[in-house]
Amino acid sequence: MKLELLRFSSQKEDTLGLLYIDSNWVCFTLEDEFRTKKLHSETRIPAGEYEIKLRTVGSSHQNYLSKFGPDFHKGMLWLQNVPNFEYILIHIGNKDDDTAGCILVGDTCQQDITEDGFIGSSNPTYKRIYPIIRDELLKGNKVTIKILDSIL
């Protein structure tokens, strides 16, 4: 399975994107802003291609396990081998304060030119796309995400 994240707007506080699964658009994304020098919890990850695996340890995993239950949640969606970053996840959130380099997903999007970017309906979005990705991983199939800077 191939995911593709096309970043379309990068401003002072955040980066907005479009997430595709196997060439089908599924949702908006929000990440931290671009920085030439990494600032902990305030910098988006570099464009590139990363494998996704399930992370079954850590506080995020425990929180999502409590929130969604063991029948739904089988581990966090974890991007592998991101240069100079650890534990980059795809998860729920609405604004740049909800991420520390991770990728947030949502069904609605507020522009980030005159206001800070915001994505809404993050919980239902996550509940819709997580099983698609989770099930591929549980079958033992490789899942990758390619992150592209469009016009940035």
SVG drawing of the C-alpha trace seen along z (x, -y; Angstrom):
<svg xmlns="http://www.w3.org/2000/svg" viewBox="-16 -37 36 48">
<polyline fill="none" stroke="black" stroke-width="0.4" points="0.0,0.0 1.3,-3.4 0.3,-6.6 1.2,-10.0 1.2,-13.3 1.2,-16.4 2.1,-19.5 0.3,-22.5 0.8,-25.3 3.5,-26.1 3.3,-29.1 4.8,-30.5 3.2,-28.0 2.1,-25.0 2.0,-23.0 -1.2,-21.8 -1.4,-18.8 -3.5,-16.3 -3.2,-12.6 -3.8,-9.9 -4.1,-6.2 -3.3,-4.3 -3.9,-7.4 -7.3,-8.2 -7.6,-11.3 -8.7,-10.5 -8.2,-13.6 -6.3,-16.8 -3.2,-16.8 -1.5,-19.3 2.1,-19.3 4.5,-21.7 6.2,-24.3 9.3,-24.1 12.6,-25.1 16.1,-25.0 17.3,-24.1 15.3,-21.6 13.6,-22.9 12.2,-20.1 8.4,-19.7 8.2,-22.7 9.6,-21.3 8.0,-19.1 9.9,-16.1 11.8,-16.2 10.1,-15.2 10.9,-11.7 9.6,-8.1 9.2,-6.3 7.9,-2.8 5.0,-2.7 4.9,-0.1 2.7,0.4 4.2,-0.9 2.8,1.1 4.7,-0.6 4.7,-4.1 2.1,-6.5 0.4,-7.3 -0.2,-3.6 -1.6,-3.2 -3.8,-6.3 -5.3,-5.1 -5.7,-1.6 -7.8,-3.1 -9.7,-5.4 -10.5,-2.9 -10.2,0.5 -8.1,3.5 -10.4,4.6 -9.8,1.4 -6.4,0.2 -3.4,2.5 -0.6,-0.1 0.2,-3.6 1.0,-4.3 4.8,-5.0 7.0,-6.3 10.4,-4.6 13.9,-6.0 13.0,-9.7 16.3,-11.6 16.9,-13.4 13.4,-12.5 12.1,-9.7 8.6,-8.4 6.8,-10.2 3.2,-9.1 0.0,-9.7 -2.6,-10.6 -5.5,-12.8 -5.2,-16.5 -6.4,-19.9 -3.6,-22.4 0.2,-22.7 0.1,-22.6 -1.2,-19.0 1.9,-17.7 5.6,-17.4 6.6,-16.6 3.8,-14.1 1.2,-14.1 -2.4,-15.0 -5.4,-14.0 -8.8,-15.6 -11.8,-16.0 -12.0,-19.8 -9.3,-22.4 -9.0,-26.0 -6.5,-28.0 -3.2,-29.0 -2.5,-32.3 -4.4,-34.9 -5.0,-32.6 -3.2,-29.5 -4.0,-26.3 -6.7,-24.0 -8.1,-20.7 -11.4,-19.4 -13.2,-16.2 -9.9,-14.5 -11.4,-11.7 -13.8,-10.4 -11.1,-10.8 -8.7,-8.7 -11.3,-6.1 -12.0,-5.9 -8.4,-5.7 -6.7,-3.9 -8.3,-0.5 -7.4,-0.6 -3.7,-1.1 -3.8,1.2 -5.3,4.1 -2.6,4.0 0.1,4.0 -1.5,6.8 -1.6,8.9 2.2,8.4 2.1,6.1 4.5,3.2 3.0,-0.3 4.9,-3.4 4.2,-7.1 5.8,-9.5 5.9,-13.1 6.2,-15.7 6.7,-19.5 4.5,-20.7 5.0,-24.4 6.9,-25.1"/>
</svg>
